Amino acid sequence: MQYKTQQIPPPYHDKFEKGICHPHLYLWDAWSYIEGDAMHLYCLAVSRQKTDGTTLQPMERNNFPFHIRHFISTNDGRSWKDEGCFLNPKTWAEKSNYYTVWSGSIEPLRTGKKLTAFTVLEEFDSQHKFLQNIGLAISDDGIRVDQFIDLNLSSPYRDWKCITNKGYYLDKPEKLGANSGEEGGPILAWRDPFIFLDNEDEVNLFWGGKVSPTKGALVRAKLEKNGTGYKIAKLYPPVTVPDGDEFTQLELPKVLYDKEGGFYYLIISSCNRLYEGQSDEEVDKCVRVYKSTSIDGPWETLGGKILGAENLFGVTVLKTDFKNNRLLCIAPFTDAAEKELSLTFSPAFFVYLDSLRIEFL
C-alpha cells in the first residue's frame, strides 16, 4: 500500500475561546481526562490543506491519515491551548498496512502514567480499507505516546471465531473492512475503545460493535496485566440498549460512575445509517444517555436522543458534577453543521441528567 502523506501543523500559538475553531485542522470525536486543575482533551484531526497546498474537503478526509490532537484547558473548558500532535500513525504506516488511527480514550493509572486506547485501521486492499483493530499504548505524561503495547489487542480478522462465538456480528473474514459495508449494512464496527477503571482498579474496555449488519452493540472486555502490558482476559457477550432498534451504529461509548448515588451512566453517539453511500442528509446523528445500578447493566434510557438538532456528535465528559445532577461536556460539530462550524468544537456545555437539558457556558 502506498502511504499518503499529510502535514501535521505545529501547536497553534493563540488560545481558543468558547470552543475550538482551528485555522489549520478539521477536528472531530472527543475524549478526555482531568489531572489537577487541567482538562486534557483529545480528538481526531487532519490538516485542512493537502501537501500540494490545495484545500482538503471534509468529504475527502478518509483518504488521508489522521492524527490525534491534544488540547489543555485550565478554566473548565472556557478556553483551550493547542498542545500539538499526541499520536501520529506514520511510524506504523511506513512498515505495515496499519495506515491511520481512529478514536479512543485515555485514563491515568496509579503510577502516574496514562493508559491510552485507540482504533487502528488496516487496509487489506483498495476495496477493503476499513478493517478496525483495537490498539493500546502508554503515555508517560499525556503529551505523547511513549510505549506501544499492542496494535491489535483485539482483531476481527485474527479473532473472528472468538468474537462471533460471543454473539457479535462480523462479515465473513475475507469481506472484513469492505468499503461497501457488511451484507447491506454500514461498514465494520469494531472501534472507539473507552477505558474504565473499576473499584478494584481492574481495566475494563468498552467499544462499539454489532449484533447484525444493521444493529449496533456495546462491546466489553476485561484486561489483565501481561508483563509490562495488558491482554484481554475476558470478552463479554454483546450489550444492547432499550432503544437499540432506532440506530444502526453505536459509537464513542463513555462509561461514568456516580459513587455516592451508586449509578453507572453510559453515553453513546448513535447513527441510523443504513448503508454506505447513503446521503448524509438522510442520516440522523445524535447522543444518547443511559443509567444502571451495575456496570453489567441492564441499561435504562434517560429519555431518548440529544444534541442532534445542534449537529453535535462524538461528545466527551470533561467533568462530572453528580451533586448537581449534571455533566460538563464538549463535542465537535458534524460536517452537517453550517460551514464555519463544521468539524470544529462547540463551547463547553452542561447536560442535566434529570431532563437531558443542554446549557452552554
N, C-alpha and C positions, 0 to 999 in steps of 0.2 A: 504493500500500500504506500502511495506517495503521501508524505506528511505535508499538510498545508500549513504554511507559516502564518502567524498572526502576531503583530506587535503588541506588547503589553506596556501600556504607559506607566511611567513612574508615579508615585503618590502626587495627587493634585495639591497645590500649595494653599488654596483657600479653604476655610471651613464651609460646610454646607448647613444652611439654616432651614428649619421646617421641611425636612425631607432631604433627599439626595438626588439632585439632577446633575449628573456627572457630564461635563462637556465632551469627554473623550470615550466614554464607555456606555454601553447598554447594560443594565443591571436587572436581575430578576432572581426569584426564590430567596429565602432568607432563613438563617439560623443564628443562634447567639448564645452567649453566657455572660454572667456578671462576675467580676473579680474586684473586690474592694469597691471603689466608687466608679469603676469603669465598666461600661457596657461594651462588649465586643460583638460586632455584627459581621456576619459573613454572607456572601451571596455569589451567584454565578455572574460572570462578566465577560464581555467580548468588546473589542475595540469598535468604535463607530466607523473607522476607516480601514480599508484594505491596505496591504503593503504598497500597492501602486498609487495610493493617495485618493482613490475613488471611495465614495460612500458605500458602506456595507448596509444594505437594507435589512430591517428586522427579520423579514421572512427568509433571508439567506443565512441566518446565523448558525443553523445546524450544519452548514457546510464548512465551518471553521472551528478550530479548537477553542474551548472556553478555558478560563482560569477562575480560581476562587479569589474574590476580593475581600479585603478586611478593612473595617471602619471602627472607630472608637468614639464613644460619647461619654462625657463626664457630667452631663446635666440632664440625665433621664431622657435622652433621645431628642432633645430640643435642637442640638446641633451635632454634627459629625465631622471627624477628621479622617481623611483617606490615609490608610497605612500601607497601601500598595498590595502586591500580589502575595497571597498566602500559599497557594499551590498552583504550580504550572505543570501540566502533564507532558511537556515537551520531552523530558528525560525518558519517559516510558515510550512515547510515540516513535522516537528515533530508533528504538530497539525492538519494538513489538507491534502488534496490531491493536494495542490499547491506545486509542488516539485522542480521547478527550475525557473530561470529568463532568459529572452532573452532581446534583445536590446531595447534602449530607447533614452532619451535625458535629458538635464539639462539646466536650464535657471535662471540667477539671477533675483530676484524681487527687487522692490524699497526698501523693508525692509532690504535688505542685505541677506536675506535667499535665498535658491535655491530651485526652484520647479523642481522636477525630475519625469520623467515618464518612464515606463519600461513595458515589456511584462511578464506576469505571466503565467506559464504553469500549467495546471491542468490535472491530469490523471484520467479518469473515470475507466479504467481497462487496462489490458496489451495490448489490441488491440486498445485502444483509448487514446494515450499518448500525443496528441498534441493539446489539447483544450487551445486556447490562450485567455487571458484576458488582458485588459489594466489597469495597476496599476499606482498609483500616490502617491507621498510622498514629504516630506520637509526635506531638509538638512540645518542645521544652517550655516555650513561653507564649504560645498563641500567635506569634508573629510569622512563623514559617514552619513547614513540616520538617522534622529532623530525622525521623526513622519510619520507613515503610514496614508495616508488619505483614500485610498480605494484600495483594491487589485483586485476589479472587477468594476472599473469605467464604463467600457463597457464590457459586457459578451455576446458572441454569443449564449450561451445556454439560459441564463436568458432573453436576449433582442432579441431573434430570430425574433419575429414578427416585432418589430420596425425596426430592421436592414434590413430585407428583404423587408419591405414595402417601404423603401427608395430607393430600386433598387440594393442593394448589393446582391451578391450570397453567400448563405450558404447551405451546405448539410442539409438533414433532421436532426432535433435535436438529434435523437438517434444515428446518424452517425458522429456527430461533433467530431473532433480530431482524426479521424481514422488514424492509421498508414499507411494504404494503399492509402490514399488520398481521394479526393472528386469526385465521379462519373467519374472516369477515368483521372482526373487531379491531380496535386500535392496536398499536404496536405493543410488543412485550412490555410487561410491567414487573420489574424486579429492581426497585430503585428507592432513593431518598432515605437512607438509614438514619434513625434517630436513636441516640444513646440515652438510656435511662438507668441511673444507679439506684437500686432499691435500698431498703433499710439495712440490709446486711452488706452493702457495698458491692453486691453482685451486679455484673453488667448485663443489662437487657438491651437488645437491639430490636427496634421496630422499623419496618419499611413497607412500601406499597407493593402489592402483588395482585393476583387474580384468582377467582374460582371458576370462571368461564371466560370465553373470548370477550364478553361484554359486561362482566361484573367484577368490580374491584373488591379487594380484601386487604386486611391488615396482616402483615407477616410479623411473627415474634420469634426471636431466638435468644437463648441464654448462652453467654460466653463464659469460658473459664481460662485461667492462665495457662499458657503454653510456652515455657521457657521465659523469654523476655517479651513475648507477645500474648496473643489470645487465639483461641479456636472456638468453634461452635460446639457447645456441649449438648444442646438440645434445640431442635427445631420444632416449634409447636404447630398444631393444626391451624388452619386459617381462622381469623377473627372477622366476623361480619357485623354490620351495624344495622339498626332497625330500618333506616331509610336507604339501605344499600341498593335497592332496586331503582332508585332515582338517578343513579350515576353509573358510569362505566369505568372510571379511573379514580382510584384513591391515591393521593399523592401527598408528599411532605408531611407525614404524621408527626405530631408532638404529643408527648405524654407528661402530665404535670401531677403533682401530689400535694394535696392540702392536708398537712399533718394534723392540724387542730380539728378540722372538720371530718377527717377520715375519708375524704373523697379523692378519687382519681379523675382527671379530666383528659379527654382525648380530643385533639384538634386536627382536622384534616382539610386539605384542599381537594375539591372534587370537580370532576368534569364529566359531561354527558356525551362526549364524542362517540359516535357510533362506528366510524371507520376512518382510516387515514385518507386524507384528501378532502374530507368534509369541510365545507366553508366555515370559517371561524364565526361568521355571522349566525350560523345555526347552532353554535356550541355555547352552552352556559357554563361558566366557571364561578365557583363560589367557595366559601369556607363553612365548615360545619363543626359543631361542638357537642361533645357527649360527656356523660358523667357515669361513674360506677363506684361501688364501695370496694371493689377488688381490681387489681391490675389484670386479673384473668377475665374481667367482665362478669356478666353481660353489660353492655353499654346502653345507656338511655339517652336519647336525643334531647337536647335542651331547647328545641324549638325550631328546627329547620335551618335554612341556609342564610348566611350573612355575607356582606361585602361584595356580592355580585353586582349590585347597582353602581357601586363605586369603581368597578373594574379593578379590584384589588385581589391578589391571589398569592399563594406562597408565603403566608403570614408566619412571623415568629413572635414568641412571647418574650419581651425584653425583661419584664419584671412581674412577679405575681404579687397581688395585694388581696389575699383571701379575706382579710379582716373587713375590707370594704367591698368584697364580692366582685372584684374586677381584676382585669389583666391589662398591663401596659404592653402594647403591641406595635409592630411596624410591618408594612407589607409593600411590595412593589406593584405598580400599575401594570396591567397586561398591555399587550400591543393593540387591544381593542379600545383603549383609552384615547383621548384626543392626543394629537401628535406630540405636543410639547411635554406631555406627561408619560407617554408610552415608554415602558422599560426604565422608569425612574422610581425612586422610593417616595412614598407618602410621608407626611408628618406623622409622628408617633400619635397613637390614639388608645383610648381605653375601650375595652369590651366588658360590659357589665353582665355578669353571669346570670343574674336573675331574669333579665329581659333580653339579653344579647343586643342591647343598645350600644351604639358606637358614639364616642365623644372624642373629637380630635383636640390635641393640645394647641 
